[in-house]
Amino acid sequence: MGKQSCICQSMKALLKEQCMLAEMEFQFICVSKKVDTIPFMLFSAHQNDPFKAFNKCMATPFFRLEKLDEETCCAVLSLLEAVDMEGCPTDCCDDLFALRKTESCVIVNLRCFCAINPLPLEFVNRPFPIIEPKC
């Protein structure tokens, strides 16, 4: 096996924890919905902004790890769509309310990145609030 990057090692741990979350059942903790995604962002050493992947009209810096090839340090990432409180797609982190899974994927070489920023699990498929009319 070739020398692994720090990000590759981190992604290996992330995938292990993500698989554990999806399979775990708790005796004393009531989890209302099954969690199977640890959302994250990736950063390269040459840019201050996070890496973004594009699909159709969507550009997103939010991902889910699907597969990891430890030999090549390459990963298959599914794109997560950012939505605001009304459920509309947004590209502004200030308006981010939830992340939705998509069918779109991208393959990346993890050696191109120097940092990973995991996000709260609660963002994925977060239920929208019920807003009562004021009138």
C-alpha positions in Angstrom: 0.0 0.0 0.0 1.3 3.4 -0.9 1.9 6.2 1.5 -1.4 7.7 2.6 -2.1 11.4 3.1 -3.4 12.8 6.3 -6.7 13.5 4.6 -6.9 9.9 3.3 -6.5 8.6 6.9 -9.1 11.0 8.1 -11.5 9.9 5.4 -10.9 6.3 6.4 -12.0 7.1 9.9 -14.9 9.2 8.7 -16.2 6.3 6.6 -15.8 3.9 9.5 -17.8 6.2 11.8 -20.4 6.8 9.1 -21.0 3.1 8.7 -21.2 2.6 12.5 -23.9 5.4 12.7 -26.0 3.8 10.0 -25.9 0.4 11.7 -26.1 1.2 15.4 -29.1 0.7 17.6 -29.1 2.2 21.0 -30.6 0.8 24.2 -31.0 4.0 26.1 -31.1 6.7 23.4 -34.1 7.2 21.2 -33.1 8.3 17.7 -36.1 9.4 15.7 -34.4 9.0 12.4 -31.6 6.8 11.1 -28.4 8.8 10.5 -26.2 7.5 7.7 -24.3 10.6 6.6 -21.5 12.7 8.0 -21.5 15.8 5.9 -18.2 17.6 5.3 -16.3 20.2 3.2 -12.8 19.8 1.7 -10.1 22.5 1.4 -6.9 22.6 -0.6 -3.6 24.3 0.4 -3.9 26.8 -2.5 -7.4 28.2 -1.9 -9.1 29.8 1.0 -12.5 28.7 -0.3 -13.8 25.1 0.0 -13.6 22.8 -3.0 -16.9 22.8 -5.0 -18.2 20.2 -7.3 -20.7 21.1 -10.1 -23.7 19.3 -11.5 -26.2 20.8 -13.9 -27.1 24.1 -12.2 -25.8 23.2 -8.8 -22.4 24.0 -7.3 -21.8 22.6 -3.8 -19.0 22.4 -1.2 -20.9 19.8 0.8 -20.3 16.1 0.4 -20.9 12.6 1.7 -18.2 9.9 1.4 -19.5 7.0 -0.6 -16.3 4.9 -1.3 -12.6 5.2 -0.5 -9.8 3.5 -2.4 -6.9 3.4 0.1 -4.4 2.3 -2.5 -4.9 5.3 -4.7 -6.2 7.7 -2.0 -9.2 8.5 -4.3 -12.7 8.8 -3.1 -16.2 8.8 -4.5 -18.2 11.7 -3.0 -21.9 12.3 -3.4 -22.9 15.9 -3.7 -25.2 17.3 -1.0 -27.5 20.1 -2.0 -27.8 23.1 0.4 -31.3 24.4 1.0 -32.6 27.4 2.9 -35.4 27.4 5.5 -38.1 27.4 2.7 -36.5 24.4 1.1 -35.1 26.3 -1.9 -31.5 25.6 -3.1 -29.0 28.1 -1.9 -25.3 28.7 -2.5 -24.9 31.0 0.5 -23.7 29.4 3.7 -25.4 32.1 5.7 -28.8 30.8 4.4 -28.0 27.1 4.9 -30.7 25.3 6.8 -30.4 21.7 5.6 -28.5 19.4 3.3 -30.3 17.1 0.9 -28.7 14.0 -0.6 -28.4 13.9 -4.4 -27.7 11.1 -6.9 -24.7 13.1 -8.3 -21.2 11.9 -7.5 -17.6 13.0 -8.1 -14.3 11.1 -7.9 -11.5 13.1 -6.2 -7.8 12.4 -5.4 -7.6 13.2 -1.6 -3.9 14.0 -1.9 -5.1 17.3 -3.5 -6.6 18.4 -0.2 -5.1 19.5 3.1 -8.1 19.9 5.4 -11.6 18.5 6.0 -14.3 20.2 7.9 -17.0 17.9 9.2 -20.5 19.4 9.7 -23.3 18.6 12.2 -25.2 15.4 11.4 -28.4 17.2 12.0 -28.1 19.2 8.7 -28.8 16.2 6.5 -32.4 15.9 5.7 -33.3 18.3 8.5 -37.1 18.7 8.8 -38.4 22.1 7.9 -40.2 24.1 10.7 -43.9 24.5 10.5 -44.6 28.1 10.2 -48.0 29.3 11.4 -49.7 32.1 9.4 -49.7 35.4 11.3 -53.1 36.4 10.1 
